């Protein structure tokens, strides 16, 4: 199967070269790389131009179209059977495309795919976050009739674009114009009608420090992440047939208390208050939850800088050392520098 790797980017000059170098040595060689540049101003195009490989196709928008519309433009240019989304700052694991190809061939009714990942900050190792698969021994088929807790695992995994794969002849819904959930919209539209596959292998390494959600200059929090995700669920899973799974997902989304910390650090205070209100609106029982009140009071009372230092201390002293004890490394290769 030919795989079209779509890399949407904006000002990715510092990282996109390493990303491309992790893709080129893939054992499954029937692929193209579509780089959709959202009007970068940092020389991203010049970095891409230094790579002499005919499988790379670079396009640059005249103006910034926003995240979702940029992905839509890139999707139109794909000529493969499979669309594979990948961030311009992430690393593709060894044999990742081979596993994607094998998964779709072995499961011809599967319309989309996601994968286990881990994240890093600074050096590729050690990991500072892990997105584990539901089953460490086997790939997991998921349908809209599956246990809602399994579908919740899918929802918790696909927040990152890297490693999401779509069978284009089953992708009837495009990327939605939403900064938070636009890439998830077509995935859940496929899940509504077809099985999806959660690969057990760790195929993607995420560079966490370059996320727009962790940039004080980014306008991304002008739109509520909670409302965006719940709106997507309500749109894609409308109707009485999906009442059970829709209610389960909305309840899960209105319990993502850790997200309040990120908004408190990188967003405006008014956005934090808005998110707290939405948590209560969509899940009134939050008013009786000690965890909700803990996160609410901590994010409201603590200054941004103090909260950031506490989070970093927790990661460096507790979270990352715990992850070091888990042997789930991803093997990866880099093409020669250019």
C-alpha positions as CSV (number, residue, x, y, z in Angstrom):
1,X,0.0,0.0,0.0
2,X,1.2,3.5,-0.8
3,X,1.2,5.7,2.3
4,X,0.9,9.5,2.1
5,X,2.6,11.0,5.1
6,X,1.1,14.4,5.7
7,X,3.2,16.8,7.7
8,X,1.5,20.0,8.5
9,X,3.9,22.6,9.8
10,X,4.3,26.2,10.9
11,X,7.8,27.6,11.7
12,X,9.2,24.1,12.1
13,X,12.7,24.8,10.8
14,X,14.4,23.7,14.0
15,X,12.9,20.2,14.0
16,X,11.5,19.2,10.6
17,X,14.9,18.1,9.3
18,X,15.2,15.5,12.0
19,X,11.6,14.4,11.5
20,X,12.2,13.8,7.8
21,X,15.5,12.0,8.5
22,X,13.5,9.6,10.7
23,X,11.0,8.8,7.9
24,X,13.4,8.3,5.0
25,X,15.0,5.0,6.2
26,X,11.6,3.3,6.8
27,X,11.6,-0.4,5.7
28,X,8.3,0.2,3.9
29,X,9.5,2.4,1.1
30,X,6.2,2.9,-0.8
31,X,5.4,6.4,0.6
32,X,5.3,10.0,-0.2
33,X,5.9,12.9,2.2
34,X,3.5,15.9,1.8
35,X,4.7,18.9,3.7
36,X,2.0,21.5,4.0
37,X,3.7,24.7,5.3
38,X,1.2,27.2,6.9
39,X,3.1,30.3,5.8
40,X,6.2,29.8,7.9
41,X,8.6,32.7,8.5
42,X,11.6,30.9,9.9
43,X,13.1,29.3,6.8
44,X,11.2,25.9,7.1
45,X,11.1,25.7,3.3
46,X,14.9,26.1,3.0
47,X,15.4,23.2,5.4
48,X,13.1,20.9,3.4
49,X,14.8,22.0,0.1
50,X,18.1,20.6,1.3
51,X,16.7,17.1,1.3
52,X,17.2,15.5,-2.1
53,X,14.5,12.8,-2.2
54,X,11.8,12.7,-4.9
55,X,9.3,11.3,-2.4
56,X,9.1,14.7,-0.7
57,X,6.6,17.3,-2.0
58,X,6.6,20.7,-0.3
59,X,3.8,23.3,-0.5
60,X,3.6,26.6,1.2
61,X,0.4,28.6,1.8
62,X,0.5,32.3,0.9
63,X,-1.2,33.1,4.2
64,X,-1.7,31.2,7.5
65,X,-4.9,29.1,7.1
66,X,-5.1,27.8,10.7
67,X,-4.3,24.3,11.7
68,X,-7.4,22.5,10.4
69,X,-7.5,24.2,7.0
70,X,-3.8,23.6,6.5
71,X,-4.4,19.9,7.1
72,X,-7.3,19.9,4.6
73,X,-5.1,21.4,1.9
74,X,-2.5,18.8,2.5
75,X,-5.0,16.0,2.4
76,X,-6.1,17.1,-1.1
77,X,-2.6,16.4,-2.4
78,X,-2.3,12.9,-1.1
79,X,-2.0,10.2,-3.8
80,X,-1.7,7.1,-1.6
81,X,-4.2,4.7,-0.3
82,X,-3.4,5.6,3.3
83,X,-3.1,9.1,4.9
84,X,-0.6,9.1,7.7
85,X,-0.6,12.2,9.9
86,X,2.7,13.3,11.4
87,X,3.9,16.3,13.3
88,X,6.9,18.3,12.0
89,X,8.7,18.0,15.4
90,X,8.3,14.2,16.1
91,X,10.3,11.1,15.4
92,X,9.0,8.0,13.5
93,X,10.1,4.7,14.9
94,X,11.8,1.9,13.0
95,X,9.4,-0.2,10.9
96,X,6.4,2.0,11.8
97,X,5.1,2.3,8.2
98,X,5.6,-1.5,7.8
99,X,3.3,-2.1,10.7
100,X,0.7,0.4,9.4
101,X,0.7,-1.4,6.0
102,X,0.5,-4.8,7.6
103,X,-2.4,-3.7,9.9
104,X,-4.5,-2.5,7.0
105,X,-3.8,-5.5,4.9
106,X,-4.6,-7.9,7.7
107,X,-7.8,-6.0,8.6
108,X,-9.4,-4.9,5.3
109,X,-12.5,-3.6,7.1
110,X,-10.5,-1.3,9.4
111,X,-10.8,2.3,8.4
112,X,-8.3,4.1,10.7
113,X,-5.5,3.4,13.0
114,X,-3.6,4.8,16.0
115,X,-0.6,3.7,17.9
116,X,1.2,3.7,21.2
117,X,3.7,6.6,21.7
118,X,6.0,8.1,24.1
119,X,7.1,11.7,24.5
120,X,10.4,13.4,25.2
121,X,11.7,16.9,26.1
122,X,15.2,17.9,25.0
123,X,16.9,14.5,24.5
124,X,15.0,11.7,22.8
125,X,15.5,9.5,25.9
126,X,14.4,9.3,28.6
127,X,10.6,9.5,28.0
128,X,8.6,12.1,30.0
129,X,5.2,10.7,29.1
130,X,3.8,7.5,27.7
131,X,0.6,6.7,25.7
132,X,0.2,3.0,26.3
133,X,-1.9,0.6,24.2
134,X,-4.9,-1.2,25.6
135,X,-3.1,-4.6,25.1
136,X,0.7,-5.0,25.1
137,X,0.6,-8.3,23.3
138,X,-1.9,-7.8,20.5
139,X,-3.2,-5.0,18.3
140,X,-6.7,-4.0,19.4
141,X,-9.7,-3.8,17.2
142,X,-12.3,-1.2,18.3
143,X,-15.8,-0.7,17.1
144,X,-18.5,1.8,18.1
145,X,-20.2,-1.1,19.9
146,X,-17.0,-1.8,22.0
147,X,-16.9,-1.2,25.7
148,X,-17.1,2.6,26.2
149,X,-14.0,2.4,28.4
150,X,-12.0,1.1,25.4
151,X,-13.4,3.9,23.2
152,X,-12.3,6.3,26.0
153,X,-8.8,4.9,25.6
154,X,-8.9,5.8,21.9
155,X,-10.1,9.3,22.7
156,X,-7.3,9.8,25.2
157,X,-4.7,8.6,22.6
158,X,-5.7,10.6,19.5
159,X,-5.1,14.1,20.9
160,X,-1.7,13.9,19.2
161,X,-1.7,13.9,15.4
162,X,1.4,11.9,14.9
163,X,0.7,8.2,14.1
164,X,-2.9,8.6,13.1
165,X,-3.6,6.7,9.8
166,X,-6.7,6.8,7.6
167,X,-7.8,4.6,4.8
168,X,-8.7,7.3,2.3
169,X,-11.5,5.4,0.6
170,X,-13.3,5.2,4.0
171,X,-12.6,8.8,5.0
172,X,-15.8,10.5,4.1
173,X,-15.4,13.4,6.6
174,X,-12.6,15.8,6.3
175,X,-10.6,17.6,9.0
176,X,-12.9,19.9,11.0
177,X,-12.1,23.6,11.5
178,X,-11.2,23.3,15.1
179,X,-7.7,23.8,16.6
180,X,-8.2,21.1,19.3
181,X,-10.2,18.3,17.7
182,X,-10.1,18.9,14.0
183,X,-7.9,15.9,13.3
184,X,-10.0,13.7,15.5
185,X,-13.3,14.4,13.7
186,X,-12.6,12.1,10.7
187,X,-11.2,9.4,13.0
188,X,-14.4,9.2,15.0
189,X,-16.5,9.5,11.9
190,X,-14.8,6.4,10.6
191,X,-15.2,4.7,14.0
192,X,-18.9,5.3,13.8
193,X,-19.1,3.2,10.6
194,X,-16.0,0.9,10.6
195,X,-13.6,-0.8,13.0
196,X,-10.4,1.0,13.9
197,X,-7.1,-0.5,15.1
198,X,-4.9,0.4,18.1
199,X,-1.4,-0.8,17.3
200,X,0.4,-2.3,20.3
201,X,3.8,-1.2,19.2
202,X,5.4,2.2,20.2
203,X,5.9,3.7,16.8
204,X,6.1,7.5,17.5
205,X,8.3,9.6,19.7
206,X,6.7,13.0,20.5
207,X,8.7,16.1,21.1
208,X,6.6,17.6,23.9
209,X,8.4,20.9,24.5
210,X,7.4,22.4,21.1
211,X,3.7,22.0,21.5
212,X,1.6,25.1,20.7
213,X,-0.4,24.2,23.9
214,X,2.7,24.9,25.9
215,X,3.5,28.3,24.3
216,X,2.3,31.5,26.1
217,X,2.3,33.3,22.8
218,X,-0.1,30.9,21.2
219,X,-3.7,32.0,20.8
220,X,-4.9,28.4,21.0
221,X,-6.6,28.8,24.4
222,X,-9.0,31.3,23.0
223,X,-11.0,28.3,22.1
224,X,-12.0,26.0,24.9
225,X,-10.4,22.5,24.6
226,X,-13.2,20.9,26.6
227,X,-16.0,22.5,24.5
228,X,-14.1,21.7,21.3
229,X,-13.8,18.0,22.1
230,X,-17.3,17.6,23.4
231,X,-18.7,19.5,20.4
232,X,-16.9,17.0,18.2
233,X,-18.4,14.0,20.1
234,X,-21.9,15.5,20.0
235,X,-21.6,16.1,16.2
236,X,-20.1,12.8,15.2
237,X,-22.1,10.6,17.6
238,X,-25.5,12.3,17.3
239,X,-28.6,10.2,17.6
240,X,-30.1,7.7,20.1
241,X,-28.0,4.8,18.8
242,X,-24.9,6.4,20.2
243,X,-26.4,7.7,23.5
244,X,-24.4,5.3,25.7
245,X,-21.0,5.9,24.2
246,X,-21.6,9.6,23.7
247,X,-22.5,10.1,27.3
248,X,-19.5,8.1,28.5
249,X,-17.1,10.2,26.4
250,X,-18.6,13.5,27.5
251,X,-18.4,12.4,31.1
252,X,-14.7,11.4,30.6
253,X,-13.8,14.7,28.9
254,X,-15.4,16.7,31.7
255,X,-13.0,14.9,34.2
256,X,-9.7,15.9,32.5
257,X,-8.7,18.0,35.5
258,X,-5.0,17.9,34.7
259,X,-5.8,20.1,31.7
260,X,-6.7,22.9,34.1
261,X,-3.1,23.0,35.2
262,X,-1.9,23.5,31.6
263,X,-4.4,26.3,30.9
264,X,-3.5,28.0,34.2
265,X,0.2,28.0,33.2
266,X,0.0,28.8,29.5
267,X,-3.4,30.4,29.0
268,X,-5.1,33.5,30.5
269,X,-7.0,33.4,33.8
270,X,-10.3,34.1,32.1
271,X,-9.8,30.9,30.0
272,X,-9.3,28.9,33.2
273,X,-12.5,30.2,34.7
274,X,-14.3,29.4,31.5
275,X,-13.0,25.8,31.6
276,X,-14.1,25.4,35.2
277,X,-17.6,26.5,34.3
278,X,-17.7,24.0,31.4
279,X,-16.6,21.2,33.6
280,X,-19.6,21.9,35.9
281,X,-22.0,22.4,33.0
282,X,-21.2,19.1,31.3
283,X,-20.8,17.1,34.5
284,X,-22.7,18.7,37.4
285,X,-21.4,15.9,39.7
286,X,-18.0,17.6,39.6
287,X,-19.4,19.9,42.3
288,X,-19.2,16.9,44.6
289,X,-15.7,15.7,43.5
290,X,-12.8,16.3,45.8
291,X,-10.4,16.0,42.9
292,X,-12.2,18.7,41.0
293,X,-12.1,21.1,43.9
294,X,-8.4,20.3,44.5
295,X,-7.4,21.2,40.9
296,X,-9.7,24.2,40.9
297,X,-8.3,25.7,44.0
298,X,-4.7,25.0,43.2
299,X,-5.0,26.5,39.7
300,X,-6.9,29.6,40.9
301,X,-4.7,30.3,44.0
302,X,-1.2,29.5,42.9
303,X,0.7,32.0,40.7
304,X,1.6,30.8,37.2
305,X,5.3,30.6,37.9
306,X,4.9,28.7,41.1
307,X,2.6,26.2,39.5
308,X,5.0,25.7,36.6
309,X,7.9,25.0,39.0
310,X,5.8,22.5,40.9
311,X,4.8,20.7,37.7
312,X,8.4,20.5,36.5
313,X,9.6,19.3,39.9
314,X,7.0,16.5,39.8
315,X,8.0,15.5,36.3
316,X,11.7,15.5,37.0
317,X,11.7,13.9,40.5
318,X,8.7,11.5,40.3
319,X,7.2,11.0,36.9
320,X,10.4,10.6,34.7
321,X,12.3,8.4,37.2
322,X,9.2,6.1,37.3
323,X,9.1,5.9,33.5
324,X,12.8,5.0,33.5
325,X,12.0,1.8,35.2
326,X,9.7,0.7,32.3
327,X,11.4,-0.9,29.3
328,X,9.3,0.4,26.4
329,X,11.9,2.1,24.2
330,X,11.3,2.8,20.5
331,X,14.0,1.8,18.0
332,X,14.6,4.5,15.4
333,X,17.0,5.3,12.5
334,X,18.1,8.6,10.9
335,X,19.0,9.1,7.3
336,X,22.4,10.8,6.9
337,X,22.4,14.5,7.6
338,X,22.3,16.8,4.5
